[in-house]
């Protein structure tokens, strides 16, 4: 191989490496963003569920207190 062909081969290898690395970074970033959105949605749903449970518990406690007042 001539020195010119070796130079073109080296440039091609470097370009292939750079493009592969860039595609991997974009692909990994998209996956991480998707995972973050999924985690955020799950956290929001858990927060709403906990708030509903707390409201229901307060309502049940209020009913128990009012029943006890009626019995006394």
GROMACS elastic network, one bead per residue, 0.5 to 0.9 nm:
[ bonds ]
;  ai    aj funct       b0    kb
    1     4     6  0.80503   500
    1     5     6  0.61020   500
    1     6     6  0.66229   500
    2     5     6  0.52920   500
    2     6     6  0.63670   500
    2     7     6  0.86922   500
    3     6     6  0.50508   500
    3     7     6  0.61408   500
    3     8     6  0.86763   500
    4     7     6  0.50993   500
    4     8     6  0.62959   500
    4     9     6  0.86354   500
    5     8     6  0.50592   500
    5     9     6  0.60741   500
    5    10     6  0.85737   500
    6    10     6  0.61100   500
    6    11     6  0.85343   500
    7    10     6  0.51364   500
    7    11     6  0.61419   500
    7    12     6  0.85588   500
    8    11     6  0.50485   500
    8    12     6  0.60604   500
    8    13     6  0.86052   500
    9    12     6  0.50712   500
    9    13     6  0.61858   500
    9    14     6  0.86116   500
   10    13     6  0.51335   500
   10    14     6  0.61663   500
   10    15     6  0.85308   500
   11    14     6  0.51232   500
   11    15     6  0.60227   500
   11    16     6  0.85203   500
   12    15     6  0.50346   500
   12    16     6  0.60397   500
   12    17     6  0.84993   500
   13    16     6  0.51245   500
   13    17     6  0.61392   500
   13    18     6  0.85951   500
   14    17     6  0.50576   500
   14    18     6  0.60945   500
   14    19     6  0.86074   500
   15    18     6  0.50765   500
   15    19     6  0.61132   500
   15    20     6  0.84823   500
   16    19     6  0.52429   500
   16    20     6  0.60538   500
   16    21     6  0.85127   500
   17    20     6  0.51579   500
   17    21     6  0.60809   500
   17    22     6  0.85937   500
   18    21     6  0.51298   500
   18    22     6  0.61506   500
   18    23     6  0.86370   500
   19    22     6  0.50872   500
   19    23     6  0.61312   500
   19    24     6  0.85111   500
   20    23     6  0.51891   500
   20    24     6  0.61012   500
   20    25     6  0.86453   500
   21    24     6  0.50706   500
   21    25     6  0.61909   500
   21    26     6  0.87251   500
   22    25     6  0.51350   500
   22    26     6  0.62936   500
   22    27     6  0.85497   500
   23    26     6  0.51965   500
   23    27     6  0.60027   500
   23    28     6  0.84739   500
   24    27     6  0.50261   500
   24    28     6  0.59224   500
   24    29     6  0.83496   500
   25    28     6  0.51921   500
   25    29     6  0.59999   500
   25    30     6  0.86233   500
   26    29     6  0.50424   500
   26    30     6  0.62236   500
   26    31     6  0.87028   500
   27    30     6  0.52275   500
   27    31     6  0.63595   500
   27    32     6  0.87073   500
   28    31     6  0.50907   500
   28    32     6  0.61148   500
   28    33     6  0.85784   500
   29    32     6  0.50733   500
   29    33     6  0.60948   500
   29    34     6  0.85430   500
   30    33     6  0.51290   500
   30    34     6  0.61615   500
   30    35     6  0.86228   500
   31    34     6  0.50883   500
   31    35     6  0.61707   500
   31    36     6  0.85882   500
   32    35     6  0.50474   500
   32    36     6  0.60937   500
   32    37     6  0.86355   500
   33    36     6  0.50084   500
   33    37     6  0.61974   500
   33    38     6  0.85622   500
   34    37     6  0.51843   500
   34    38     6  0.61737   500
   34    39     6  0.85876   500
   35    38     6  0.50319   500
   35    39     6  0.60694   500
   35    40     6  0.85148   500
   36    39     6  0.50538   500
   36    40     6  0.60616   500
   36    41     6  0.85826   500
   37    40     6  0.50069   500
   37    41     6  0.61398   500
   37    42     6  0.86032   500
   38    41     6  0.51443   500
   38    42     6  0.62346   500
   38    43     6  0.86127   500
   39    42     6  0.51046   500
   39    43     6  0.61119   500
   39    44     6  0.85872   500
   40    43     6  0.50560   500
   40    44     6  0.61234   500
   40    45     6  0.85895   500
   41    44     6  0.51137   500
   41    45     6  0.61677   500
   41    46     6  0.85985   500
   42    45     6  0.51055   500
   42    46     6  0.61311   500
   42    47     6  0.85742   500
   43    46     6  0.50787   500
   43    47     6  0.61189   500
   43    48     6  0.86543   500
   44    47     6  0.50674   500
   44    48     6  0.62368   500
   44    49     6  0.85949   500
   45    48     6  0.51531   500
   45    49     6  0.61303   500
   45    50     6  0.85832   500
   46    49     6  0.50204   500
   46    50     6  0.60702   500
   46    51     6  0.85438   500
   47    50     6  0.50950   500
   47    51     6  0.61292   500
   47    52     6  0.85827   500
   48    51     6  0.50740   500
   48    52     6  0.61465   500
   48    53     6  0.85781   500
   49    52     6  0.50938   500
   49    53     6  0.61334   500
   49    54     6  0.85998   500
   50    53     6  0.50126   500
   50    54     6  0.61118   500
   50    55     6  0.85908   500
   51    54     6  0.51003   500
   51    55     6  0.61887   500
   51    56     6  0.85985   500
   52    55     6  0.50949   500
   52    56     6  0.61047   500
   52    57     6  0.85426   500
   53    56     6  0.50897   500
   53    57     6  0.61034   500
   53    58     6  0.86539   500
   54    57     6  0.50702   500
   54    58     6  0.62503   500
   54    59     6  0.86448   500
   55    58     6  0.51745   500
   55    59     6  0.62249   500
   55    60     6  0.86755   500
   56    59     6  0.50402   500
   56    60     6  0.61390   500
   56    61     6  0.85534   500
   57    60     6  0.50915   500
   57    61     6  0.60758   500
   57    62     6  0.85155   500
   58    61     6  0.50750   500
   58    62     6  0.61063   500
   58    63     6  0.86515   500
   59    62     6  0.50806   500
   59    63     6  0.62871   500
   59    64     6  0.87486   500
   60    63     6  0.50739   500
   60    64     6  0.62685   500
   60    65     6  0.86846   500
   61    64     6  0.50807   500
   61    65     6  0.61930   500
   61    66     6  0.86176   500
   62    65     6  0.51381   500
   62    66     6  0.61756   500
   62    67     6  0.86142   500
   63    66     6  0.51319   500
   63    67     6  0.61348   500
   63    68     6  0.85844   500
   64    67     6  0.51222   500
   64    68     6  0.61685   500
   64    69     6  0.86600   500
   65    68     6  0.51100   500
   65    69     6  0.62537   500
   65    70     6  0.87367   500
   66    69     6  0.50551   500
   66    70     6  0.62835   500
   66    71     6  0.87765   500
   67    70     6  0.50715   500
   67    71     6  0.63182   500
   67    72     6  0.88039   500
   68    71     6  0.51522   500
   68    72     6  0.63576   500
   69    72     6  0.53201   500
